[in-house]
């Protein structure tokens, strides 16, 4: 992956000033400066923005993610080595753990839950052992507990995708405890919001709506994109509960919050963009009986979605198929559903399979 120094060298080679690059990428000059000098981690969207501005790829193709995950699974992590040694944990290990969390999070884009789940479980177990047994200063401890909370959220998300809902709930709630140790209310809200999303899909939507609203209210200091994410989940829970007015109000707030986005967003919200917001709005419209309004939003979002993110493509195409089916265009629904299943076969998911079954039932009635 490109480093900050790589970005700076390629920018200067192209004869583009930092101020000009800020204008081309829509990131602030100060944010790009911190990235290029190594003072801030590099999000995938920053690399993508540089690639577009410079007109060429910055990173070589990644290794096979399955092989990478297997190597990670069978190797001894630095956390386990550090814990066994009994030495005081310092900032370097905290930084390495944070980097591993980011890498695992991005692997989830292109790996199935069954493949990635054991890797995350191993990393989470070793991180939990570290914070339980190692010695560290308070600032380092805050970073370590934050990483445990983020790993718990990722592990819960993957478990939920694989249909292991009780395990996912336990992971989310244990992550809240870690976030509390780190005094990170926003991360705690992220874990509760993630749990609300699961409950909306497989439990009582009214409970999910209450939990989602609690997450929104409990994280007033959240950045605009994070707040938009929490509001999205509140909108979805409200739609599942049949609360039309609450759904539209939350979706309006999503748009307002996202439009205020800046450079200082946490890395774990890197994936939320306008296309994702439109997909959620389309899903809510379908849930509230307005499928014809959902179709253009879903079609536009899917058209530009990265094909290597096969699970999400399969899920979003299933919603497009449902919009056609509920609008009475059964031929279009069958065609889109078939393409969704093709993507689903590349990256199997209980969520995807459940969606396929839902649309198939609509088409058979």
C-alpha positions in Angstrom: 0.0 0.0 0.0 1.2 3.5 -0.8 2.8 5.5 2.1 2.5 9.2 2.8 6.0 9.7 1.4 4.9 7.8 -1.8 2.0 10.2 -2.2 4.1 13.2 -1.8 6.8 12.0 -4.2 4.2 11.2 -6.9 2.5 14.5 -6.4 5.7 16.5 -6.7 6.8 14.4 -9.7 3.5 15.5 -11.4 4.2 19.1 -10.6 1.1 19.5 -8.5 1.3 21.7 -5.4 -0.3 20.6 -2.1 -2.8 23.4 -2.4 -3.7 22.3 -5.9 -4.0 18.6 -4.8 -6.4 19.7 -2.0 -8.6 21.4 -4.6 -8.5 18.3 -6.9 -9.3 15.8 -4.2 -11.6 17.9 -2.0 -9.6 17.1 1.1 -8.1 20.0 3.1 -4.5 21.0 2.6 -3.7 20.4 6.3 -5.2 16.9 6.2 -3.2 16.0 3.1 0.0 17.4 4.6 -0.5 15.3 7.7 -1.0 12.2 5.6 2.1 12.9 3.4 4.3 13.5 6.5 3.1 10.3 8.1 1.2 12.0 10.9 -2.2 10.5 9.9 -3.1 7.1 8.5 -4.1 6.8 4.8 -7.7 6.0 4.1 -8.6 4.1 0.9 -10.6 7.0 -0.3 -7.5 9.3 -0.1 -5.5 6.9 -2.3 -8.4 6.7 -4.7 -8.5 10.5 -4.9 -4.8 10.8 -5.6 -5.1 8.1 -8.3 -7.9 10.1 -10.0 -6.0 13.3 -9.7 -2.7 11.9 -11.0 -4.3 9.6 -13.6 -2.5 6.4 -12.6 -2.6 3.7 -9.9 -0.5 4.2 -6.8 -0.6 0.7 -5.3 0.3 -2.7 -6.8 -2.4 -5.3 -6.8 -2.9 -6.8 -3.4 -2.0 -10.4 -2.6 -4.8 -13.0 -2.6 -6.8 -12.0 0.6 -7.6 -15.6 1.4 -3.9 -16.5 1.5 -3.1 -13.3 3.5 -5.7 -14.2 6.0 -4.5 -17.8 6.3 -0.9 -16.6 6.9 -2.2 -14.2 9.5 -4.2 -16.9 11.2 -1.3 -19.4 11.6 1.4 -16.9 12.5 2.2 -15.6 16.1 1.0 -12.1 16.5 3.2 -9.4 18.1 0.6 -9.1 20.8 1.0 -12.7 21.9 4.7 -12.3 21.9 4.6 -9.1 23.9 2.2 -10.6 26.5 4.4 -13.7 27.0 7.5 -11.5 27.4 6.0 -9.6 30.3 7.4 -6.3 29.0 5.5 -3.0 29.3 3.5 -2.4 26.2 4.5 0.8 24.4 3.2 3.0 21.6 4.8 0.9 18.8 2.7 -2.1 19.6 -0.4 0.0 20.0 0.3 1.4 16.5 0.8 -2.0 15.1 -2.5 -3.3 16.6 -4.3 -0.2 15.2 -2.9 -0.9 11.7 -3.9 -4.6 11.9 -7.5 -3.5 12.8 -7.6 -1.3 9.7 -6.3 -4.1 7.5 -8.8 -6.6 8.8 -11.6 -4.0 8.3 -10.7 -3.6 4.6 -10.3 -7.3 4.1 -14.0 -7.6 5.0 -14.8 -5.8 1.7 -13.5 -8.7 -0.4 -13.5 -11.8 1.9 -16.5 -13.9 3.0 -17.4 -14.0 6.7 -16.6 -17.7 7.0 -13.0 -17.0 5.7 -12.4 -13.9 7.7 -14.2 -14.8 10.9 -11.5 -17.0 12.4 -8.8 -14.4 11.7 -10.7 -11.7 13.5 -11.5 -14.0 16.4 -7.9 -14.8 16.9 -6.8 -11.2 16.7 -9.6 -10.1 19.1 -8.7 -12.9 21.6 -5.1 -11.9 21.7 -5.9 -8.2 22.0 -8.2 -9.0 25.0 -5.5 -11.1 26.6 -3.1 -8.2 26.1 -5.2 -5.6 27.9 -5.9 -8.1 30.6 -2.3 -9.2 31.3 0.1 -6.6 30.0 1.5 -3.5 31.6 0.9 -0.1 29.9 0.5 3.6 30.6 -3.0 5.2 30.6 -2.6 6.8 27.1 -1.5 3.5 25.6 -4.3 1.7 27.4 -6.8 4.0 25.9 -5.5 3.1 22.4 -5.5 -0.6 23.2 -9.1 -0.7 24.6 -10.2 1.4 21.5 -8.7 -1.3 19.2 -10.4 -4.0 21.2 -13.7 -2.2 20.8 -13.2 -1.8 17.1 -12.2 -5.5 16.7 -15.3 -6.5 18.7 -17.5 -4.4 16.3 -15.9 -6.0 13.3 -16.1 -9.5 14.8 -19.8 -8.9 15.6 -20.5 -7.7 12.1 -18.9 -10.7 10.5 -20.7 -13.1 12.9 -24.0 -11.5 12.0 -23.3 -11.8 8.3 -22.7 -15.5 8.9 -26.0 -15.9 10.7 -24.5 -16.3 14.2 -26.7 -13.6 15.8 -26.3 -14.5 19.5 -22.6 -14.5 19.1 -22.7 -11.2 17.3 -24.8 -9.6 20.1 -22.3 -10.8 22.7 -19.4 -9.4 20.7 -21.1 -6.0 20.3 -21.8 -5.7 24.0 -18.3 -6.8 25.0 -17.1 -4.1 22.6 -19.2 -1.5 24.4 -17.4 -2.4 27.6 -14.0 -1.9 25.9 -15.2 1.4 24.5 -16.2 2.5 28.0 -12.7 1.6 29.3 -11.3 3.8 26.5 -13.8 6.6 27.4 -14.9 6.6 23.8 -18.6 7.2 23.7 -18.7 7.4 19.9 -17.2 4.0 19.5 -19.7 2.7 22.1 -22.5 4.2 20.1 -21.1 2.5 17.0 -21.4 -0.9 18.6 -24.9 -0.3 19.9 -25.9 1.1 16.5 -24.5 -2.0 14.8 -26.5 -4.2 17.2 -29.6 -2.2 16.4 -29.1 -2.9 12.7 -29.0 -6.7 13.4 -32.1 -6.5 15.6 -34.0 -4.6 12.9 -33.3 -7.4 10.5 -33.8 -10.4 12.6 -35.5 -9.3 15.8 -38.1 -6.8 17.1 -37.9 -3.6 14.9 -39.4 -1.5 17.7 -36.5 -2.5 20.0 -34.1 -1.8 17.2 -35.5 1.7 16.6 -35.2 2.5 20.3 -31.6 1.2 20.4 -30.7 3.1 17.2 -32.1 6.4 18.6 -30.2 5.8 21.8 -27.0 5.5 19.9 -27.7 8.8 18.0 -28.5 10.6 21.2 -25.6 9.2 23.1 -23.0 10.4 20.7 -23.6 14.1 20.3 -19.9 14.6 19.7 -19.8 12.3 16.7 -18.3 13.6 13.5 -20.8 14.4 10.6 -20.2 11.1 8.7 -20.4 9.0 11.8 -23.6 10.7 12.8 -25.0 10.1 9.3 -24.2 6.4 9.8 -26.0 6.3 13.1 -29.0 8.1 11.6 -29.1 5.7 8.6 -29.5 2.8 11.0 -32.2 4.7 12.9 -34.0 5.3 9.6 -33.8 1.6 8.7 -35.1 0.5 12.1 -37.9 3.0 11.9 -38.8 1.8 8.4 -38.8 -1.9 9.6 -41.1 -0.8 12.4 -43.4 0.9 10.0 -42.7 4.4 11.4 -42.9 6.4 8.2 -42.6 9.9 9.6 -39.6 8.9 11.7 -37.9 7.3 8.7 -38.2 10.3 6.5 -37.0 12.6 9.3 -34.0 10.5 9.9 -33.1 10.2 6.2 -33.3 14.0 5.9 -30.9 14.3 8.9 -28.6 11.8 7.2 -28.3 14.1 4.2 -27.8 17.2 6.3 -25.1 15.6 8.4 -23.2 14.0 5.5 -23.1 17.4 3.7 -21.2 18.8 6.7 -18.5 16.1 6.4 -14.8 17.1 6.9 -11.4 15.6 7.0 -11.4 14.4 10.6 -13.5 11.3 10.3 -12.5 8.0 12.1 -11.1 5.4 9.7 -13.9 2.9 10.5 -16.4 5.0 8.6 -14.4 5.1 5.4 -17.0 3.2 3.4 -19.9 5.5 3.9 -20.4 7.6 0.8 -23.3 9.0 -1.2 -23.9 5.7 -3.0 -24.3 3.9 0.3 -26.7 6.6 1.6 -28.8 6.3 -1.6 -28.9 2.5 -1.2 -30.3 2.8 2.3 -32.8 5.5 1.3 -34.0 3.1 -1.5 -34.3 0.2 0.9 -36.4 2.4 3.3 -38.6 3.4 0.4 -39.2 -0.3 -0.5 -40.0 -1.1 3.1 -42.5 1.7 3.3 -44.3 0.7 0.0 -42.7 3.1 -2.5 -40.6 0.8 -4.7 -40.8 2.9 -7.9 -39.1 5.8 -6.1 -36.4 3.4 -4.9 -35.4 2.0 -8.3 -33.5 5.1 -9.7 -31.6 5.5 -6.4 -30.6 1.8 -6.3 -29.7 1.6 -10.0 -27.4 4.7 -9.9 -25.6 3.5 -6.8 -25.1 0.0 -8.1 -23.8 1.2 -11.5 -20.6 2.5 -9.9 -20.1 0.0 -7.1 -16.8 -1.8 -7.1 -17.4 -5.4 -8.5 -14.8 -6.9 -6.3 -17.1 -6.1 -3.3 -19.2 -9.0 -4.4 -21.2 -9.4 -1.2 -22.5 -5.8 -1.2 -23.1 -5.9 -4.9 -25.2 -9.1 -4.4 -27.1 -7.5 -1.5 -27.8 -4.2 -3.3 -28.9 -6.0 -6.5 -31.3 -8.0 -4.4 -32.9 -4.8 -3.3 -33.1 -3.5 -6.8 -34.8 -6.8 -7.8 -37.3 -6.3 -5.0 -38.1 -2.8 -6.1 -38.9 -4.2 -9.6 -40.9 -7.1 -8.2 -43.0 -4.8 -5.9 -43.6 -2.4 -8.8 -44.9 -5.3 -10.9 -41.9 -5.5 -13.4 -41.3 -9.2 -12.8 -39.0 -9.8 -15.8 -36.6 -7.1 -14.7 -36.8 -8.5 -11.2 -35.8 -12.0 -12.3 -32.9 -10.7 -14.4 -31.5 -8.5 -11.6 -32.0 -11.3 -9.1 -30.0 -13.7 -11.3 -27.1 -11.3 -11.5 -27.3 -10.8 -7.7 -27.0 -14.6 -7.3 -23.9 -14.7 -9.5 -22.2 -12.1 -7.3 -23.4 -14.0 -4.2 -21.8 -17.2 -5.3 -18.4 -15.3 -5.4 -18.7 -14.2 -1.7 -21.3 -16.4 0.1 -23.3 -14.7 2.9 -26.3 -15.7 5.0 -27.5 -12.1 4.6 -27.4 -12.4 0.8 -29.1 -15.8 0.8 -31.9 -14.5 3.0 -32.4 -11.6 0.6 -32.5 -13.9 -2.4 -35.2 -16.0 -0.7 -37.2 -12.9 0.0 -37.3 -11.8 -3.6 -37.9 -15.4 -4.8 -41.0 -15.6 -2.6 -42.3 -12.3 -4.1 -41.8 -13.6 -7.6 -43.5 -16.9 -6.9 -46.7 -15.3 -5.5 
